[in-house]
């Protein structure tokens, strides 16, 4: 994973060009700052971008000089923005998105501070007709099941401390493509829904949601199933194929985090229980012992 910070507009132009496609960025402020967290999954790029007000341009001269045939999706996290291409303009508000094509001039405009996720996919990887992609260009993709799950998936990938293992890299990228294709189907007269997604995509997306929200004590398996538009029974069946259950996976995540805090801090057991997502310390102790065959106190003592 690459994390880069820019303290000026020229530096930011170069970082954006290195991370996406050749671009030009403009801004009139003297204290401009921006950052990007970028991860490459084979042919597919995933990024989290934050910046102050700016305008990002891919003019015709750059398109001609350095052609690319990628499709990019911006999912807005904070602050308003706009995507302009092909005589159309899409408004970006938090939890909405828009696609734009690298083989045609485009403009991204942000009036103030913003943050967004960006997915960059070679056109040939999308399971959509070119006419559908053209029709979707610079049109707002409203918050929907596939877009919401894609946001959780990308955010989870970028929030992880390390990139997916080699065997999962291509699979993770394919899931992102699957979700993007589903989110764009309404532009071809179809319906964006979970039933069009593979079980593996839903499984890994659910895992990403559990990983992202593991410290939330109100997180439930029912709420994760509802987020992905499926029944709890189907979600549990998907996890069973991988030899576990959603509840067991969430418990393992929380216990693993608790082990880090037990060995790396002097925090009290009750504080650690609350920090990793348990309302009650006794429930935490039982869960910890179920996974490790030790109480948290015993585990900490053995590692000192």
Backbone bond lengths (Angstrom), bond angles and torsions (degrees), N, CA, C in turn:
res aa  C-N    CA-C-N  psi(-1)  N-CA   C-N-CA  omega(-1)  CA-C   N-CA-C  phi
1 X - - - 1.452 - - 1.527 109.79 -
2 X 1.324 116.29 142.03 1.462 120.94 179.60 1.517 109.46 -115.90
3 X 1.330 116.34 129.15 1.458 122.18 174.63 1.520 107.53 -117.70
4 X 1.317 116.57 123.57 1.464 120.76 -177.97 1.522 109.76 -132.59
5 X 1.334 115.64 142.27 1.464 122.61 -178.86 1.520 108.62 -123.53
6 X 1.315 116.38 136.60 1.469 121.89 178.55 1.515 109.81 -115.18
7 X 1.340 115.71 135.97 1.460 121.33 177.59 1.516 111.84 -108.10
8 X 1.338 116.30 8.95 1.459 120.51 178.81 1.508 110.19 -158.32
9 X 1.323 116.65 161.99 1.458 120.89 -172.72 1.529 112.00 -70.08
10 X 1.339 118.81 -35.07 1.463 120.65 179.25 1.530 110.82 -66.34
11 X 1.307 115.25 -41.89 1.462 119.56 177.83 1.531 110.73 -63.97
12 X 1.335 116.01 -39.14 1.455 120.36 179.71 1.525 111.43 -67.43
13 X 1.317 117.46 -37.49 1.466 120.77 176.31 1.523 110.83 -58.92
14 X 1.333 115.97 -42.22 1.461 119.87 -179.24 1.523 111.06 -69.27
15 X 1.320 116.82 -41.30 1.468 120.25 179.34 1.525 110.76 -62.91
16 X 1.342 116.99 -44.38 1.462 120.84 178.69 1.527 111.04 -62.94
17 X 1.316 116.84 -41.11 1.465 120.68 179.65 1.522 111.07 -65.41
18 X 1.330 116.99 -38.50 1.464 120.98 178.04 1.526 111.65 -67.96
19 X 1.326 116.27 -35.70 1.469 120.56 -173.79 1.520 113.16 -84.55
20 X 1.335 117.46 -32.67 1.464 121.19 -174.61 1.528 110.31 -117.89
21 X 1.311 116.48 -100.70 1.461 123.81 175.64 1.524 106.71 -133.82
22 X 1.328 118.86 162.33 1.467 119.30 179.42 1.531 112.17 -53.94
23 X 1.333 115.79 126.31 1.461 122.30 -173.41 1.524 110.42 -140.59
24 X 1.321 114.84 166.14 1.449 122.04 170.06 1.518 108.07 -125.19
25 X 1.320 116.50 138.16 1.463 121.14 -178.94 1.517 108.60 -124.16
26 X 1.328 116.03 138.41 1.466 120.45 178.26 1.521 110.23 -128.24
27 X 1.333 114.58 151.61 1.462 121.99 178.91 1.514 108.20 -167.22
28 X 1.330 116.96 139.40 1.466 120.26 -176.07 1.524 112.80 -95.68
29 X 1.336 117.81 -8.74 1.466 120.31 -176.78 1.530 110.62 -75.19
30 X 1.329 116.03 148.31 1.457 121.49 179.83 1.528 112.08 -82.99
31 X 1.327 117.22 -25.21 1.469 120.81 -174.92 1.525 111.99 -105.61
32 X 1.314 116.24 37.53 1.459 120.41 -176.65 1.530 110.67 -63.71
33 X 1.341 114.76 136.38 1.462 121.64 173.86 1.532 108.41 -143.20
34 X 1.315 114.94 148.92 1.461 120.09 179.69 1.518 108.83 -158.17
35 X 1.327 116.14 160.55 1.464 120.12 178.78 1.513 109.68 -148.24
36 X 1.324 115.17 156.58 1.455 121.47 177.06 1.519 109.13 -141.75
37 X 1.309 114.10 140.51 1.472 122.29 173.31 1.523 105.04 -118.50
38 X 1.319 117.21 110.51 1.465 121.94 -170.51 1.524 111.06 -119.21
39 X 1.328 114.63 140.22 1.465 121.97 177.78 1.514 108.65 -137.18
40 X 1.325 116.30 132.89 1.456 121.34 178.40 1.523 109.28 -104.02
41 X 1.342 116.24 123.68 1.459 122.52 177.00 1.527 107.77 -110.30
42 X 1.331 116.38 79.97 1.454 119.10 -174.40 1.518 109.72 66.46
43 X 1.339 116.21 -121.35 1.466 121.33 179.05 1.524 112.98 -78.70
44 X 1.307 117.24 -11.65 1.464 121.96 -169.91 1.522 110.66 -103.85
45 X 1.337 116.19 131.24 1.453 121.46 179.19 1.522 111.64 -104.89
46 X 1.321 115.72 140.32 1.468 122.41 178.62 1.526 107.36 -129.16
47 X 1.337 117.36 130.73 1.462 120.38 -176.74 1.521 111.22 -143.12
48 X 1.340 114.88 150.33 1.463 121.83 166.71 1.523 106.88 -116.35
49 X 1.317 116.60 123.99 1.461 122.17 -174.22 1.526 109.77 -118.17
50 X 1.317 116.54 136.86 1.470 122.26 172.36 1.516 107.82 -133.35
51 X 1.324 116.62 136.58 1.459 118.43 178.37 1.520 110.29 -158.87
52 X 1.329 114.67 165.24 1.456 120.67 168.99 1.523 108.30 -80.83
53 X 1.313 117.17 -177.64 1.468 121.48 -176.58 1.531 110.68 -52.45
54 X 1.331 115.72 136.85 1.465 119.48 179.99 1.527 110.08 -164.63
55 X 1.329 114.55 165.69 1.458 122.58 171.89 1.528 107.60 -126.09
56 X 1.317 115.93 125.00 1.464 122.27 -178.63 1.525 107.84 -107.43
57 X 1.321 116.65 125.52 1.465 120.97 -175.39 1.529 111.43 -122.38
58 X 1.327 114.85 138.94 1.468 120.72 166.31 1.527 105.88 -121.28
59 X 1.333 116.83 89.47 1.460 120.41 -174.50 1.528 112.03 -76.46
60 X 1.329 115.56 167.45 1.462 121.65 -176.45 1.528 111.93 -58.78
61 X 1.337 116.85 -36.07 1.463 119.11 -179.09 1.528 111.56 -63.20
62 X 1.324 117.03 -39.99 1.464 119.99 178.35 1.525 111.13 -70.74
63 X 1.328 116.75 -37.12 1.465 120.36 177.62 1.532 109.53 -60.20
64 X 1.342 116.46 -43.76 1.466 121.10 -178.93 1.522 111.61 -70.88
65 X 1.337 115.94 -39.81 1.465 119.86 -176.22 1.527 112.32 -75.13
66 X 1.318 116.85 -36.89 1.475 121.09 -178.16 1.517 109.08 -135.20
67 X 1.343 116.84 76.42 1.469 120.71 -177.00 1.522 112.47 -68.28
68 X 1.312 115.77 143.37 1.458 123.20 174.99 1.523 107.63 -138.85
69 X 1.318 116.40 149.76 1.462 119.70 179.50 1.521 110.37 -119.29
70 X 1.324 115.18 50.12 1.460 121.59 179.02 1.525 110.86 -103.38
71 X 1.320 115.18 154.17 1.458 122.76 171.61 1.520 107.04 -111.62
72 X 1.323 117.22 131.14 1.456 121.96 -179.33 1.524 110.28 -115.29
73 X 1.307 115.66 142.18 1.465 122.74 176.01 1.519 108.42 -120.72
74 X 1.322 117.34 126.20 1.460 122.28 170.52 1.521 108.74 -102.78
75 X 1.331 116.65 128.21 1.467 122.37 173.37 1.522 106.40 -112.63
76 X 1.313 116.44 114.81 1.460 120.72 -174.52 1.523 110.65 -74.64
77 X 1.334 116.10 131.70 1.458 122.03 176.39 1.521 111.47 -102.04
78 X 1.326 116.73 -40.76 1.470 120.25 178.79 1.520 109.17 -153.30
79 X 1.326 114.95 152.31 1.455 120.97 179.56 1.522 112.13 75.37
80 X 1.331 117.66 150.32 1.467 121.05 178.75 1.520 111.37 -82.32
81 X 1.321 115.57 161.01 1.459 120.86 176.70 1.514 109.98 -161.50
82 X 1.322 116.09 -179.67 1.456 121.08 179.10 1.519 109.27 -149.14
83 X 1.332 115.10 145.29 1.464 122.83 173.89 1.522 107.20 -116.71
84 X 1.342 116.52 126.71 1.460 120.57 -179.48 1.522 109.07 -123.16
85 X 1.330 115.12 126.74 1.466 121.81 178.60 1.518 108.76 -164.67
86 X 1.323 116.39 146.28 1.467 122.50 175.21 1.527 111.89 54.41
87 X 1.328 116.68 43.29 1.469 122.09 178.46 1.520 113.02 61.49
88 X 1.337 116.42 24.39 1.469 120.47 175.81 1.521 108.86 -128.48
89 X 1.328 114.97 159.95 1.456 120.57 178.16 1.523 109.38 -138.19
90 X 1.320 115.93 129.53 1.470 121.30 178.17 1.516 108.96 -111.79
91 X 1.313 116.44 129.69 1.462 121.14 176.54 1.520 109.60 -83.14
92 X 1.323 115.57 131.68 1.455 121.33 178.31 1.527 109.86 -105.64
93 X 1.309 115.64 119.39 1.453 122.85 173.00 1.524 107.93 -122.61
94 X 1.341 118.71 158.75 1.459 119.39 -179.03 1.534 113.01 -49.74
95 X 1.338 114.98 134.46 1.467 125.63 179.43 1.520 113.45 76.95
96 X 1.331 117.69 7.16 1.461 120.32 171.18 1.525 107.75 -112.62
97 X 1.337 115.70 170.45 1.450 119.72 -178.53 1.512 111.35 -145.29
98 X 1.329 115.10 178.61 1.462 121.59 174.92 1.515 107.93 -160.85
99 X 1.342 115.77 147.15 1.459 119.42 176.61 1.519 109.84 -106.32
100 X 1.332 114.87 156.90 1.452 122.33 175.79 1.526 107.03 -150.09
101 X 1.330 114.91 154.37 1.458 121.18 -171.98 1.524 111.16 -110.13
102 X 1.328 115.25 136.99 1.458 119.69 -175.70 1.523 113.19 -76.28
103 X 1.349 117.64 -12.24 1.462 119.52 -178.48 1.527 112.82 -89.58
104 X 1.342 116.17 6.24 1.465 122.13 -178.95 1.530 108.37 -137.93
105 X 1.323 119.68 143.32 1.469 120.34 178.54 1.533 112.06 -55.47
106 X 1.331 115.68 142.34 1.468 119.52 176.10 1.516 110.35 -149.63
107 X 1.334 114.01 166.68 1.464 121.75 179.62 1.514 109.38 -139.00
108 X 1.314 116.42 135.06 1.465 123.14 171.11 1.523 106.91 -114.00
109 X 1.322 116.38 129.38 1.461 119.42 -176.81 1.523 109.97 -127.84
110 X 1.340 114.84 132.50 1.462 121.43 179.81 1.525 108.71 -131.37
111 X 1.338 116.45 118.83 1.461 121.41 -176.21 1.523 113.36 -75.32
112 X 1.328 116.95 -21.13 1.456 120.78 -177.03 1.513 110.55 -151.68
113 X 1.330 116.92 -168.80 1.466 120.08 179.07 1.523 111.07 -55.89
114 X 1.315 116.65 141.88 1.455 121.53 -176.73 1.520 110.12 -150.20
115 X 1.333 113.94 162.88 1.458 120.90 169.08 1.524 107.62 -145.34
116 X 1.311 116.23 146.49 1.452 120.92 -178.19 1.520 110.41 -155.84
117 X 1.327 114.48 160.44 1.455 122.22 169.89 1.520 107.68 -101.54
118 X 1.312 117.06 141.88 1.463 121.22 178.98 1.520 109.10 -127.54
119 X 1.315 115.58 128.76 1.460 122.86 175.44 1.517 108.17 -113.68
120 X 1.318 117.57 126.30 1.461 122.46 -179.00 1.528 108.99 -118.01
121 X 1.345 115.93 120.69 1.467 121.59 -172.26 1.527 109.72 -130.41
122 X 1.327 119.15 131.92 1.466 119.80 172.34 1.530 110.22 -59.28
123 X 1.307 117.16 137.80 1.459 121.26 -175.76 1.535 112.15 -53.37
124 X 1.329 116.71 -38.31 1.466 119.22 -175.21 1.524 112.91 -67.85
125 X 1.345 117.25 -14.57 1.471 119.62 179.61 1.527 112.68 -83.01
126 X 1.331 117.35 -19.40 1.464 120.18 -179.59 1.521 110.30 -78.46
127 X 1.313 115.86 134.01 1.461 120.54 -179.95 1.535 110.05 -90.01
128 X 1.324 114.25 57.59 1.464 121.28 -177.71 1.523 109.17 -139.87
129 X 1.314 115.19 150.04 1.460 118.89 174.28 1.525 109.43 -68.02
130 X 1.317 115.52 149.85 1.454 119.93 -179.44 1.527 111.14 -60.12
131 X 1.338 116.77 -33.36 1.465 120.82 179.02 1.526 110.81 -62.81
132 X 1.334 116.85 -37.47 1.464 120.83 178.70 1.522 110.69 -65.86
133 X 1.325 116.20 -42.29 1.465 120.28 178.88 1.525 110.14 -62.79
134 X 1.335 116.70 -45.00 1.460 120.53 179.06 1.530 111.26 -61.06
135 X 1.324 115.91 -39.22 1.462 120.25 -179.16 1.525 111.33 -67.63
136 X 1.335 116.27 -30.88 1.469 120.34 -177.99 1.524 112.96 -83.51
137 X 1.334 117.11 -16.88 1.463 121.06 -175.68 1.528 111.67 -57.97
138 X 1.337 115.04 132.13 1.469 122.04 176.59 1.527 112.49 55.43
139 X 1.311 115.05 37.14 1.469 121.24 169.93 1.532 106.82 -122.94
140 X 1.318 115.83 140.81 1.454 119.59 -178.34 1.520 110.81 -66.09
141 X 1.340 115.77 127.48 1.464 121.95 173.07 1.522 106.07 -94.30
142 X 1.323 116.08 106.92 1.459 120.70 -175.81 1.521 110.90 -68.16
143 X 1.326 114.48 158.61 1.458 120.04 177.00 1.519 109.30 -56.88
144 X 1.320 116.47 125.67 1.465 121.99 -177.99 1.512 107.66 -146.87
145 X 1.331 115.67 174.33 1.461 118.74 179.03 1.530 112.03 -55.34
146 X 1.360 119.76 -56.00 1.469 118.65 -176.89 1.521 112.90 -61.85
147 X 1.347 117.99 -39.89 1.457 120.29 -179.01 1.528 110.61 -66.43
148 X 1.336 116.59 -41.00 1.458 120.23 178.53 1.517 112.49 -63.56
149 X 1.337 116.59 -43.22 1.459 120.49 178.79 1.522 110.44 -67.51
150 X 1.335 116.50 -39.20 1.454 119.82 177.68 1.522 110.66 -61.76
151 X 1.323 116.41 -41.54 1.467 119.92 177.71 1.532 110.51 -60.35
152 X 1.335 116.91 -45.10 1.465 120.18 178.56 1.524 111.20 -62.96
153 X 1.334 116.34 -40.95 1.460 120.65 -178.87 1.525 111.21 -63.95
154 X 1.343 116.98 -49.72 1.458 120.77 -178.25 1.525 111.01 -65.10
155 X 1.333 115.94 -41.79 1.459 119.85 179.46 1.523 110.59 -63.21
156 X 1.352 115.83 -39.91 1.457 119.88 178.77 1.521 112.11 -64.78
157 X 1.330 116.67 -41.91 1.463 121.05 178.66 1.525 110.56 -60.80
158 X 1.334 116.34 -45.52 1.460 120.40 -176.21 1.525 112.78 -76.58
159 X 1.332 116.98 -20.67 1.461 120.81 178.70 1.524 111.88 -82.65
160 X 1.340 116.67 -17.67 1.461 120.77 179.62 1.522 109.53 -66.32
161 X 1.333 116.05 152.12 1.458 120.03 -177.62 1.522 112.34 -74.96
162 X 1.337 116.87 -19.03 1.458 119.66 178.92 1.515 109.60 -144.84
163 X 1.317 115.53 161.43 1.455 121.37 -179.08 1.524 110.26 -66.97
164 X 1.343 118.07 157.78 1.460 120.47 176.61 1.525 110.92 -57.59
165 X 1.327 115.89 150.95 1.460 120.00 177.14 1.519 109.57 -60.07
166 X 1.337 114.98 159.00 1.461 120.28 -174.86 1.525 112.11 -52.95
167 X 1.318 117.32 -41.23 1.458 120.36 -177.99 1.507 113.56 -69.18
168 X 1.347 116.91 -24.22 1.464 121.31 -177.37 1.524 112.36 -96.41
169 X 1.327 116.58 -13.01 1.468 119.75 -175.21 1.524 111.92 -59.48
170 X 1.335 116.10 -51.55 1.457 120.14 -179.03 1.527 110.70 -66.90
171 X 1.331 116.63 -38.64 1.461 120.74 -179.92 1.528 111.01 -64.19
172 X 1.329 116.90 -40.40 1.455 121.07 178.47 1.522 110.72 -64.56
173 X 1.334 116.36 -43.34 1.452 120.20 177.07 1.517 112.04 -62.00
174 X 1.329 116.52 -39.81 1.462 120.53 179.86 1.533 111.10 -66.14
175 X 1.320 116.84 -35.62 1.463 119.84 176.62 1.524 111.06 -63.91
176 X 1.330 115.98 -41.63 1.463 119.84 178.74 1.527 110.53 -62.10
177 X 1.327 117.03 -41.40 1.468 121.40 178.06 1.527 110.01 -63.94
178 X 1.323 116.54 -42.37 1.464 122.02 179.44 1.525 110.54 -58.35
179 X 1.333 115.79 -45.64 1.467 120.67 -178.96 1.529 111.62 -68.31
180 X 1.332 117.06 -41.04 1.462 119.92 178.27 1.523 110.78 -63.76
181 X 1.314 117.52 -44.01 1.461 120.84 178.72 1.524 110.62 -59.16
182 X 1.337 116.51 -41.51 1.459 120.65 179.76 1.522 111.44 -66.37
183 X 1.343 116.62 -39.51 1.470 120.26 -179.41 1.521 111.95 -65.86
184 X 1.340 117.22 -26.93 1.468 120.98 -177.25 1.524 113.05 -92.59
185 X 1.316 118.85 -7.58 1.471 120.77 -176.84 1.524 114.08 -60.65
186 X 1.339 119.67 -32.03 1.473 117.93 177.44 1.525 113.42 -57.13
187 X 1.326 118.07 -25.36 1.459 120.50 179.26 1.531 111.36 -74.15
188 X 1.334 116.27 -11.60 1.467 120.48 175.04 1.523 110.43 -105.29
189 X 1.339 116.18 12.50 1.459 120.30 -179.57 1.508 113.67 86.94
190 X 1.350 116.35 8.57 1.458 119.80 179.10 1.508 111.01 -94.87
191 X 1.327 115.74 -166.49 1.458 121.35 -178.62 1.512 108.52 -128.43
192 X 1.321 116.46 131.79 1.458 121.16 176.93 1.520 108.60 -83.05
193 X 1.319 116.19 113.43 1.466 118.35 -178.60 1.520 109.80 -153.44
194 X 1.331 116.29 163.10 1.452 121.28 -176.40 1.519 112.34 -68.15
195 X 1.334 118.16 -25.21 1.455 120.17 -176.82 1.525 112.00 -64.40
196 X 1.328 118.16 -19.16 1.454 121.20 179.07 1.527 111.61 -85.39
197 X 1.318 118.39 -10.24 1.453 121.86 -177.79 1.521 110.30 -90.50
198 X 1.327 115.45 148.48 1.460 119.51 177.99 1.524 109.84 -71.63
199 X 1.322 115.93 157.02 1.455 120.32 177.11 1.512 112.17 -60.02
200 X 1.347 117.22 -36.83 1.454 120.77 179.52 1.522 111.35 -64.96
201 X 1.334 116.93 -38.72 1.463 119.64 178.24 1.516 110.51 -63.08
202 X 1.335 116.50 -45.46 1.462 120.10 179.24 1.525 110.40 -63.42
203 X 1.333 117.16 -40.78 1.468 121.34 -179.54 1.526 111.01 -59.65
204 X 1.333 116.78 -51.19 1.457 119.30 -177.64 1.525 112.12 -70.72
205 X 1.324 117.26 -31.23 1.461 119.97 175.68 1.533 110.19 -67.05
206 X 1.329 116.50 -39.97 1.463 120.34 177.35 1.526 110.68 -65.40
207 X 1.316 116.49 -39.71 1.465 119.81 175.77 1.526 110.97 -59.86
208 X 1.331 115.91 -43.39 1.461 119.70 179.29 1.522 110.96 -61.52
209 X 1.334 117.19 -39.39 1.461 120.77 178.79 1.527 110.90 -65.32
210 X 1.332 117.09 -41.53 1.461 120.74 178.13 1.525 111.06 -64.09
211 X 1.325 116.17 -40.80 1.463 120.24 179.86 1.525 111.14 -65.67
212 X 1.317 116.47 -40.67 1.466 120.32 -177.08 1.523 111.87 -69.38
213 X 1.338 117.03 -37.69 1.469 120.89 -172.09 1.526 112.90 -109.57
214 X 1.325 117.64 17.35 1.464 121.08 -174.28 1.521 113.35 -58.21
215 X 1.331 117.83 -30.14 1.466 120.45 -176.97 1.524 113.08 -82.43
216 X 1.312 117.90 -3.23 1.466 122.29 179.46 1.525 108.88 -84.20
217 X 1.329 118.77 111.97 1.464 119.95 -177.45 1.526 113.70 -66.17
218 X 1.346 117.22 -18.49 1.467 119.44 179.49 1.526 112.19 -85.78
219 X 1.325 117.63 -5.19 1.462 120.91 179.75 1.526 109.84 -63.72
220 X 1.327 116.05 130.42 1.458 121.08 178.76 1.523 109.94 -128.95
221 X 1.317 115.78 159.05 1.463 120.48 178.08 1.525 109.69 -65.56
222 X 1.321 116.64 -35.83 1.472 119.95 177.74 1.523 111.14 -61.56
223 X 1.347 117.05 -40.31 1.467 119.56 -178.68 1.523 111.16 -69.20
224 X 1.334 117.50 -33.76 1.469 120.57 177.37 1.525 109.80 -67.62
225 X 1.334 116.46 -42.18 1.467 119.83 177.57 1.528 110.33 -62.30
226 X 1.319 116.63 -43.00 1.467 120.72 179.84 1.523 110.90 -63.70
227 X 1.336 117.29 -39.83 1.462 121.69 178.43 1.522 110.97 -56.91
228 X 1.330 116.36 -36.21 1.459 121.00 -176.39 1.526 113.04 -97.12
229 X 1.339 116.08 8.19 1.457 120.09 173.55 1.512 114.36 68.15
230 X 1.332 117.09 29.43 1.465 120.93 -179.51 1.526 109.03 -131.64
231 X 1.319 116.28 169.75 1.459 120.32 177.96 1.529 109.95 -81.65
232 X 1.308 115.89 157.10 1.468 119.94 176.08 1.525 110.17 -60.49
233 X 1.312 116.82 -37.46 1.465 120.49 -179.01 1.532 111.03 -61.70
234 X 1.344 116.78 -42.15 1.461 120.00 179.47 1.523 110.46 -68.58
235 X 1.335 117.05 -39.64 1.462 120.49 177.92 1.525 110.22 -60.49
236 X 1.305 116.82 -44.14 1.461 120.19 179.36 1.528 111.44 -65.23
237 X 1.322 116.75 -34.83 1.469 120.22 177.38 1.525 110.77 -65.47
238 X 1.344 117.05 -38.58 1.464 120.76 178.35 1.526 111.06 -63.79
239 X 1.323 116.54 -42.42 1.469 120.05 179.12 1.533 110.91 -69.86
240 X 1.315 116.88 -32.91 1.470 120.71 -179.65 1.526 110.98 -62.01
241 X 1.344 116.85 -33.28 1.467 120.57 177.42 1.520 111.16 -60.25
242 X 1.337 116.44 -24.46 1.463 121.02 -179.14 1.530 111.15 -103.66
243 X 1.314 116.59 14.85 1.449 121.33 173.06 1.509 116.02 78.70
244 X 1.314 117.37 22.72 1.457 119.82 -179.73 1.528 109.09 -149.58
245 X 1.319 116.29 -168.25 1.464 122.57 176.00 1.520 107.74 -136.67
246 X 1.332 117.69 160.78 1.477 118.57 177.82 1.521 112.64 -58.46
247 X 1.326 115.95 -40.66 1.468 119.61 -178.93 1.528 110.87 -65.97
248 X 1.334 117.20 -41.68 1.464 120.57 179.24 1.520 111.42 -66.07
249 X 1.332 115.84 -38.57 1.469 119.33 179.96 1.525 110.41 -66.69
250 X 1.334 117.31 -42.36 1.462 121.04 177.76 1.529 110.30 -63.62
251 X 1.318 116.66 -41.88 1.462 120.39 178.30 1.529 110.81 -61.10
252 X 1.330 116.86 -43.30 1.464 120.89 178.94 1.522 111.46 -62.77
253 X 1.332 116.92 -41.47 1.468 120.55 177.82 1.523 110.78 -59.23
254 X 1.315 116.26 -45.81 1.460 120.23 -176.81 1.525 111.72 -69.42
255 X 1.322 117.16 -39.78 1.467 120.61 179.15 1.525 110.11 -67.55
256 X 1.319 117.19 -39.98 1.466 120.37 178.16 1.520 111.04 -61.52
257 X 1.323 116.36 -42.61 1.466 120.10 176.74 1.526 110.42 -65.05
258 X 1.318 116.99 -39.19 1.464 120.75 178.51 1.529 110.80 -62.37
259 X 1.335 117.65 -38.65 1.462 120.91 177.70 1.522 111.17 -60.90
260 X 1.322 116.49 -39.50 1.464 120.53 177.85 1.528 110.69 -62.12
261 X 1.322 116.12 -42.68 1.464 120.25 -178.91 1.532 111.34 -72.06
262 X 1.310 116.90 -35.82 1.463 120.66 178.89 1.526 111.55 -64.77
263 X 1.315 116.04 -39.66 1.468 119.58 -177.83 1.524 112.71 -86.07
264 X 1.325 117.00 -25.09 1.462 119.42 -174.25 1.508 115.91 -104.99
265 X 1.339 117.82 -5.21 1.462 120.94 -179.60 1.521 109.84 -138.02
266 X 1.321 115.21 172.05 1.465 120.88 175.19 1.530 110.58 -108.03
267 X 1.321 115.94 18.10 1.464 120.32 -177.83 1.528 110.75 -60.43
268 X 1.321 115.43 149.23 1.454 120.91 177.99 1.526 110.46 -69.11
269 X 1.323 115.52 155.51 1.466 121.22 -177.79 1.522 110.77 -59.52
270 X 1.305 117.83 -41.17 1.458 120.89 -178.50 1.534 110.79 -65.36
271 X 1.329 116.67 -37.33 1.469 120.19 178.82 1.523 110.40 -67.21
272 X 1.323 116.70 -41.12 1.460 120.84 178.88 1.523 110.07 -64.63
273 X 1.324 116.62 -41.04 1.471 120.61 179.09 1.520 110.50 -56.51
274 X 1.323 116.58 -47.09 1.470 120.55 -179.83 1.525 111.46 -67.35
275 X 1.338 116.42 -38.65 1.474 119.63 -176.42 1.528 112.14 -66.77
276 X 1.332 117.71 -33.03 1.472 119.62 -176.65 1.528 113.13 -91.61
277 X 1.359 117.02 -1.44 1.459 117.54 172.15 1.509 117.49 116.83
278 X 1.346 117.32 16.04 1.473 119.56 178.90 1.525 109.31 -109.15
279 X 1.325 115.78 132.43 1.458 119.73 174.72 1.530 110.88 -69.49
280 X 1.337 115.42 -37.80 1.462 121.45 -169.21 1.525 109.99 -119.11
281 X 1.339 117.02 132.54 1.458 120.87 -177.17 1.526 111.87 -67.32
282 X 1.334 117.65 -33.42 1.464 119.49 179.85 1.526 111.29 -67.16
283 X 1.324 116.06 -38.13 1.467 119.61 175.85 1.523 109.84 -63.44
284 X 1.327 116.55 -40.43 1.466 120.95 177.57 1.526 110.93 -61.27
285 X 1.323 117.81 -45.76 1.465 121.21 -178.27 1.527 110.66 -62.18
286 X 1.335 116.52 -42.09 1.474 119.41 178.69 1.528 110.77 -64.03
287 X 1.339 116.39 -43.32 1.468 119.60 179.75 1.523 110.77 -64.45
288 X 1.317 117.18 -42.37 1.455 121.41 -179.95 1.525 110.83 -61.67
289 X 1.317 116.38 -43.80 1.469 120.52 -179.41 1.523 111.21 -68.43
290 X 1.330 116.39 -33.49 1.466 120.36 178.43 1.529 110.71 -62.58
291 X 1.321 116.54 -35.43 1.468 120.84 -178.15 1.529 111.99 -84.92
292 X 1.337 117.56 -39.41 1.468 121.04 -170.24 1.528 114.62 -110.18
293 X 1.333 117.41 -9.48 1.473 122.19 -174.30 1.527 111.59 64.53
294 X 1.313 117.25 20.27 1.465 122.95 176.62 1.514 109.34 -139.12
295 X 1.311 115.90 156.75 1.459 118.91 169.34 1.526 107.80 -79.73
296 X 1.323 117.95 161.66 1.471 119.57 177.07 1.532 112.80 -56.56
297 X 1.331 116.29 -39.40 1.471 120.16 179.58 1.522 111.00 -63.49
298 X 1.332 117.44 -45.23 1.469 121.05 177.86 1.529 111.03 -61.86
299 X 1.311 115.55 -42.54 1.470 119.84 -177.90 1.525 110.57 -62.81
300 X 1.335 116.25 -43.83 1.468 120.38 179.00 1.520 110.87 -64.17
301 X 1.320 116.91 -42.20 1.461 121.37 -178.20 1.525 110.94 -63.31
302 X 1.318 117.25 -41.36 1.475 121.57 -177.59 1.513 112.60 -67.68
303 X 1.312 117.77 -17.66 1.465 120.76 -178.21 1.513 112.29 -105.79
304 X 1.296 115.91 17.60 1.468 119.66 175.98 1.536 110.62 -118.74
